[in-house]
């Protein structure tokens, strides 16, 4: 996909700034940022996997509230680290990545996964699931958990494929 001239110029200017240039030319900095990105993904997906499996109905004897209190901050921290390091990695070849359909799909998947999580938090079933006596697993919770797993796995796959284009 071809980007507009002004956007391409802005992305080219971004990738020619000092920090992206240092990332491209450094023997150590780019691999460290990449490792930070992987750590963020591990925190994010590790927490989400456990939580979503609970939403899907595993470990029904474990109340959702304590799991959410522990796992959701870990997932949010992982998302923050992944976004920060992802932006740094993007800046190295911003014009190329932005024009790649797979990168655009990855961004849409991230938005969909975050929207799924935010919508879940607003759902009435989520509020009911927070009551310790209710070990319910509604269809809405199962759907949100399954969709979350699929979306985040797709995000990870897109990211891995991008590394080889």
N, C-alpha and C positions, 0 to 999 in steps of 0.2 A: 504494500500500500504506500502510495506516495503522500508525503506530508506537504502542507502549504509552505511556501517560501519563507514567510516570517517565522513560522514554527521551526523549520529546519535551521534557519540562521540562529535562532535562540538556543536550540539544542547543541548546535556546533559551538557556539560561544560558551555554553556550559561545559562541554567536554574539553574545551581548550583552557579552562581556568586552572589555577595552580594546583588545587587539590586533586581533581581528576588526572591531571598530567602526572602528579607525584604518584598516584595510585597505579597508573599505567607503567611508569618507569621504575618503580621500586621493586626490588627483589623480595622484600619482606612485607610491605604494607598491604598490598593487594591480597596476598594469601591470608594475612591476619584478618582483614575485613571479610574475606570469604569465609573464614573459619567462624567469625562472629555471626555471619548470616546463617550458617549451618547450626550453630548453637541456638540462635533465636528460633529457628524452625524446630529444633529438637524440643525446646521448652514449650513452644506453641502446640505442636502436634502431640507430644507426649501427654500433656495435660488434657488436650481436647479428646484424644483417643480414649483415655480412661473415663472422662466425663460422658462422652457420647455413648460409650458402651453401656454406661449406667442408664442413660436416657433410653437406650434401646431395650432395656429390660434385664441386663445382667446385674448381678449383685443386688437383687431387690431388697435384701435385708439391710443394705447401706442407705441411710437417708440421703436425699439429694442435697439438703442444706449444708451439712459439713463438707461434703465433697466440693460443692460450689465455692465455699469459703476458702478452701485450700487451693483448688485447681484453677479457678478462674483468674486469680491474680497472676499465677504462673503463666497461663496462656496469654494474658494481656501483656505481661512483661516480654514474653517471647515474640509476640506480634510487634511490639514497639522496637525491639532489637532487630527483628527481621526487616521492618520497614526502614529503619535508619540505615542499616548496612546495605539493604537493597537499593536505596537511593544512591548511596556511594558507589555501588557496583554499576548501577545504571549510568551514572555520570561519566564513566570511563568511555562509553560508546553510546551516548544518549541518542544521537540522530539515528544510528543503526537500529538500536533496540526499539525506539518509538515507531519506526517504520515496519517493524516485524509483526505480522499478524499474530503469531504465537505469543508475543509479549503483550499485545493488546488483549488477547483472550485471558492471559494470566491476570491482568489488572481487573478485568470484568469478573473473573472467578473470585478474586480477593474481595471485591466489593460485594458480591453475592454472599460469600461466606460471612463477612462482617454483618451484612444486613440480616442474614438468617439468625445470627446470634442476638442482634439487637431486637429483632421481632420476637424471638423466643422470650427474652426478658420482659416483654410487654404483654405476653399472652396470659390469659387467666389461668391456664393449666400450670404455668410456671409458678404463679402465686400459690396455687393449691399445693403444688409439689414441695413448697418450702415448709409446709406444716409438718412437723416431725411425725405425727401420728399417721400421716397419709403417705404410704409407700406406693403411690399410684404411678402408673406409666400410661398416660393417655396416648391416643394415636398422634396427637399434635406433638408431644414430647418425643415419641419414637421417630416421627417424620423429621423433626428438627435435628435430632441426633444423627440419623442416617444421612440426611442432606449435608450436614456439617462434615461428616467423615468423607463423603464423596467429593465435596467442594475442595476441602483442604488437600486431599490426595491429588486432585486434579491440578491444584496450584503447584504442589511440589513437583509433579511430573512435568508440567510446563516449564518450570524453572530448570529442571535437569536437562530437558530437551534444548532449551535456549543456550545452554553452555556448549552445545555441539553444532550450532548453526553458524 
